[in-house]
Amino acid sequence: MTTQNYKNIIIGSGEGGKYLAWHLAQSGEKTVVIERRWIGGSCPNVNCLPSKNEIWSAKVAHLVHQAARFGSPVTDHPSDMAAVRRRKREMVEGLIAMHLDKYRASGTELVMGEARLTSSNTLEVRLNDGGTRTLVGERIFLNLGTHATIPSVPGLAESEPLTNIEALELDRLPEHLIVIGSGFVGLEFAQAYRRFGSRVTILERGPQLLANQDRDVVDALVQILGGEGIEFVAPAEVVCVKGRSGSAVSILIRTPSGEETIAGSDILVAAGRTPNTRGIGLELAGVKLDNRGYIKVNDRLETTARCVWAIGECAGSPQFTHISLDDFRVIRDNLAGGNRSTRDRLVPSCLFTDPQLAQVGLTETEAARRNIAVRVAKIPMSAILRTRTIDETHGFVKALIEAKGDRILGFTMLGPEAGEVMAVVETAMLAEFPYTKLRDAILTHPTMAEGLNALFSRVEQTKAETVDKRSTRAQAS
């Protein structure tokens, strides 16, 4: 068997890995990417982008149901799930073609197969179309990703439940979808399928949805989703499952009030992620894992093995595509002699329910836990006049300002286009602008971002700010 040598070997073609590959290859270094199945990683194939594609189809269905309220009554028809899937597939096919073009243009070699490390710099690839190859690299980059966790509940795995992958391939409408888990995946799919026409029940093991969010945020979101007919049971421990998802299932749950059985047609498991780190020979390469199975890395994303790095979710980085992209930047700059770190990153997130829930920096809960004194400003979405024009006034916006200064420490928005508005605040936080810059900025009317004027005008002023304002008025007079 012929051994082939490369400067760089990247296992996995997810966000950070593919950008690193394209960068290194364009720099003139011989680079190869090994990918098992998803060209471009899970995001454009089975996660972020296709899920948002179907969420938008669900939004359209919702608007159709509400059309008479906007003066355009239409005949209401059931959702055509085959058409929803077809639109999603067409987008994915276009994204795959785009990725293949970038591989060709960059000069990166893409190998479709399953890799297994046999030493710190050598791996064997079982090719998807048959045969094997042995590759040796001066540097190895692990971009292994994660997969949906199936909890060890009696009967759950045997029921063949849906995960995010299978849910995106449905060409039928579940009669009653039972969602296990209330994180990002669970909530987004729950609302989408409710809007398509399914009955939906969410089971959450913990006392509240979105465990890391503030209670007022969770309560408002539950009210919005509950208003659309989604049912919630929390806390609810799943005891056992009977039947087969797609046909008929029954789930025995234990709640504070006792045990009960919930019957449905389909199960969607959205109970967390498991890293793809087992069975690929990491131990033979000297790459150590933590007690959760994630690869141990330092703040430069270097593993315990020499000349081996890890990128994205498998390295325990926050599970967002945009963080994997930043992991690429950290490695890229450090390979060029820089000293970039993953420490103290400002990590934005956006839950793509409708309305969106966007958050960056501290929450009130986190500030209290860390004993950080803050001033909190909060306004309802109805105070932002743009929401009146589109009749989407549910939710609110709030910001955390340091108690004895004017830095913005956190921002949360539950409302239309929250992710876009958050980007404005995040930019101000990165630039270390005082909150007064957004309070006094001239923002276009009527837009969602205009609400930042009103929000930051609600910040309670410190004594120093009050004295400064009086001094300014005195000078002006």
N, C-alpha and C positions, 0 to 999 in steps of 0.2 A: 504494500500500500504506500503510495506516494505521500510524503509529508510536505505541506505547503506552509511557507513562512510569511507572516504579516507584521507590520509595525503595530497595528491596532486590531483587536478582535472585540466586537461588541455583541453580546448575547442579548437579543431582544430589540425590537425595532419601535419601542414606545417613544414618547415625546422626547425625553432627554437623550436617549440613545441614538435616535435617528439624526437629531440636530448635531450631536457630537460627531457622528459618522460623516455626515456631509461636510462639516467644517474641517475635519482632519484630512479627508480625501481631497478636498479642494486646496488644502495646504500642501499637497504633494505627497502625503504619506499613504502607503498601501494599507487600505482599510477594508475589513469585511464585516458584515452584519449577519448574524444567524437568527432566523425567525421561524418559529414553529408553525404559525398559522395566520396571524393578523398582520398584514403589511401596513406599517404605520402604527402598529400597536392597537390596544383595545379602544382608545378614545374615538378614532374615526370609524371603527368597525362595529363595536358592541357596547359602547359606553356613552361618553359625553355627547357627541354630535348626533348619532342616530336617536338617542333618547330625547334630545331637544327637538329633533325633527318631528317625532311622534307627539311630543308635548304640544308643539305648535298645531299639529293636526287636531289635537283635542281642544285647543283654544278656539280653532275655527268652528268645531262642532258646538262648543259652548256658545259662541256668538250666534250661530244659527238658531239655537234653542231660544236665545234672548232677542232675536232680531226684531220682533214686534215692538219691543220696548224702545227700540231706536227708530221706529217708524218705517221699517221694511219687513212686514210680515211675510214669511215664507212657509211652504209646506215642510213640516218636520219629517225627516226620514232617518231610519237607523244608520249608524255609522257603517261604512263599508270598510271593514278591517283589511280586506285583501288590497284595496286601493291605498290604504294607509301604509301597509307594508311595502307596496310597490314604490311609492314615493320615497320611502326611507331607503330601500335598496338602490334606487337610482342615484341617490345622493352618495351612498357608500361606494358604489362602483366608480363614480367620478372622483372621489377622494383617493381611492386605490390607484387609479390611473395617474393622478397628480403626484402621488408618492413615487410611483415607478419612474415617472419623468425626472423627478429630483434625484433619484438614485443614479440614473443614467447620466444626468448632467454633471453631477458631482464627481463621478468616477468611483463611487462606492460599489463594492461587490455585495450583492444580496443573495444569501444562500437560504433556501427554504428547507428546514430540517430541525431535528432535535439535537441539542448539544449536551455533551457530558464532559466535565473536566476530568482529566486523568492525572494532571499535575498542576503546578502553579501557573504554567504558561502553555499547556497543551490540552487540546480538547478533541474529542471524536464526535463527528456529526453524522447522525443517521438521517440520510436525505429522504425527503417526502416522496420523491419519485424513484426511490430504490438506491441501494448502495450506501457507502460510507466514505467520509473524508476525514483526514487527520490534519488539524491546523495548529500551528505554533505561533504565538504572538509575543512580542516584546511587552505589550501592555494589554490587559484584559479589563473590559468594562461590563459590569453585570447590570442589565436593565430588565430584570426578570418579571416585574409586575406582581399582581395578586389575582386571586380568584374568589368568587363568592363562597362564604363559609356556610356549610350545611350543619347546623347544630346537631349534636348527638342525642336526638330525641327519638324514642322508640317509634318506628314506623314512618318517620319523616323522609329519610332518604329513599325508602321503599315506595313512597307515594309518588316519586319522580316529580318533585316540585319544580316550578319555574324559577330561574334566576333572571338577572337582567338580560342575559343572552337570549334565553328562550322567549321571554316576554316580548322582546323586540321582533320576534319572528312569528308571532301569532297572526293568523289570517281569519280568526274568529273572535267573537266577543264573549269572554267568560260571563256566565250568568251571575255568579257570586265569587268574587276574588277575595281571598283571605291573605292579607299581607303580614308576614312575620317580620317585625322590625320597623322602626319609624325614623330611620336616618334619611339621608338625602335620596337614596334610591327608592326606598319604600314610599316616602311621601310623594315624590314626583310621579311614580307609576300609579300610585293610588288615585291621585287626582285625575291623571290622564284617563285611566280606565273608567272612573266614575263619570267623566264627561263623555266618554264614548257610549256609556249606557249600562255599564256593569254595576251591580251592587258591590260595595267595597267595605270590608272590615279590616281595621289595623289592630294587630296585637303587639303590644310593647311590654317587654319584660320589666323595664324600669318604671319608676313612678311618673315620669313625664316623657313626652316626645323630645327629641333633640336635647339630650342630657346636658350638653355644655352651654345651652342658651339660657337667657334670663327668663324668669317665669312669665313676665308680662308679654314677652315675645311669643312664647309657647301658647299661652292662653288665647292670644289674638289669632294665631294661626289655626288653632283648634276650632275657634269660633267660625273662622272663614271656611275651612274645609268641612266642618260639620254642617254649615249652612248649605253646602252642596250635596249633603246626604251621606257623607263618609262617616262610618261608625268607628268609634275608638274603644278599646278595652286596655286599660293600664292602671296598675301593673297587672300583667297576665303572664303566668308561667305556662308554657306549652308542656303538657305532661306526656301526651302520646297522640299519634295520628293514625287514622284508619282510612282505607280507600286509596283511590288513585287520582292525582291531580289531572284535570281535564275531563273527568267523568263525574265522580262524586267523592267528597272527602268529609270526614268529621274530625274535629280537633278537640281534645279534652284539655281544658285550661284550668288553672288554679288561680283564683283571685282572692283578695282579702275577705270577700263575702262567701267563699267556698268554691267548689268545683262546678263547672258547666261545660256543655258540649256545643260547639259551633259547627254547623254544617255548611258546606259550600261546594262549588264546582271546581275551583282551582286554588292552588297555593302559590304565592310568590314569596321566596325566601330573600329577605334583605336584611340579614342579621350580622353584617360585617364582612370583612375580607381576610383572606389567609395568604401569606406571601408564597410565591412560587419558588421556594428555596430547597425543597426536599428532593432527593433522588437525582441530583445533577452533579454530584461529586465535589461539592464545595469543600468538604472536609479534606479531600485529597489535595486541594490547592492551598490549604491552610487558612481558609476563610471561615471565621467563626460567626455563629449566630447568637442572638440574644434568647432569652427564655420564651419569647413569643414566636421565634422562628424567623425574625428579620435579621438582615446582615448587619453585623456590628461595624460602624464607621465612625471616623472622627469628624470634626467640623469641616474638613476638606473633602469628605466623602471617600477617604482612603480606607480600605478594609484592613484586616489583620494580616493579609498576605502582601508581600512586596509587589508593586506594579499591578495591583488589582484594585479597581474602584467599583463602587455601587451607586446606582442612580435611581431616583424615584421611590415608588412605594416599597420595593423590596428592601430599601435601605432605611425604612422607617420614616421617610419624609412624609409630611402631610399629604394626604391622598387626593391631590388635585393635579390636573395636567399642567397648570401654570407653575406649580412648584417643581415638577419634573423638568420643565424648561429652564427654571432658575438653577436647578442642580447642574444642568449642562453648562450654564455660564460659569458656575463655580469651578468646575473641572477644567473647562476651556481656559479660563484666565490663569489658573494655577499651573497648568501645563506650560503656559507661556512665561512662567516666572512670577506670577502674581501671588497674592496672599488673601484670596477671597474666602469667606467663611459662610456657613449656613446658620451661624449664631444670630439670634435677635432679628430674624427676618420678619417683615411685616407681611402677614399671610392673609390675603383677602379670600372670602368665600361667598358663594351665591347659590342658594337653593332655588331651583327653577320651578317652584310652584307658581301659581298665578293667584295673587301677586307674588313677586319674587321676595326672598329674604336674603339681604346682603349684609355682611358684617366684616369689619376689619378692626384690628387693635383690640383693646380690652372690652369685655362686657362688664356690666355692673357686678355680676356674680364673681368674676375673676378679680376685679378690683378689690372687692370686699375680702376675698380669700387672701390676697396679697397685702392687705392693709394699706392700699393706695387710696388716699383721699381724693375725691373727684367732685366736680360740679356736674350735674346732669341736666341737659336741656332736652325737652321732648315736645313734639307737636303731632296732632293727628293728621293723617293724610288729607282729610277734608280741608285742612288749612292751606293746602297747596292748590291753587285754583285750577291748575291743569287737570286735576283729578275730577273736578266738577264737569269739565267738558267731555270727558270720556266715560263718566259715570262709574268710576272705580275709586271709591273713597275709603275703602277698608284699609286698616293698618295704621302705622305711625312711623315717625322718624325720631331717633334720639342720638345724642352725642355726649361723650364724656370729656370734660375739660379738667386739666390738673387744678387742684384746689387753690394753689397759691401761685399760679402762673397762667399762661394763655395757650399752652400747647394742647392740641387735640390728642387725646389718648385712645379714643374708641368711637366707633360709629356703627349704628345698626339701623337698617331701613326695611320695613315690611310694607311694600307698595309697588306700584307699577314702575318698571325700568329701574328697580333698585340697584342692580349691578352697575348700571351706567352712572348713576348718581354717586354711588360709593367710590368710583374711580376718581371723581373730582376731589372728594375728601381725602382719599388715600394719597393723591398727589400732594395735597397740602401738608399731610402728615410727613411724607418723605422729605419735603422741602423744609420742614419745621416752621411752617408759617403759623403765626398766631391765628386763633379762631376768628379774630376780628377781620382778617383779610376776606374770609368768606361771608362774614356778616355784612360787610360794606361793599362787596363786589357788585358790579352792575351785571346782573344775570338776565338773560332773555326772558321776556314774558310772552305767552304763558308756557313755561316748561317745568318739568319735574325738578330740575336742578335749581330753579328759582326758589324752591322751598328752603334752600340752605340759608338764604337771607333771613327768613322767619325763624328757622331753627336756632341759628347762632345769636339772634337777637334775644332769645329766651335765656341765654346764659346769665346766671346771677353774677353780678360784678363784684370783684374783690374791693377792699378798701383802697388799695393802691390804684386800681383802675378808676374808681370814683374820684379820687383826688386828682389824678392826671386829667380827667375829663373837665373837672372844674377849672384847672389851671389853663387848659386850652381855651375854654370859653372866656376866661378873664383876659387872656392875651389878645383874643379876637376883638374884644370890646375896647 
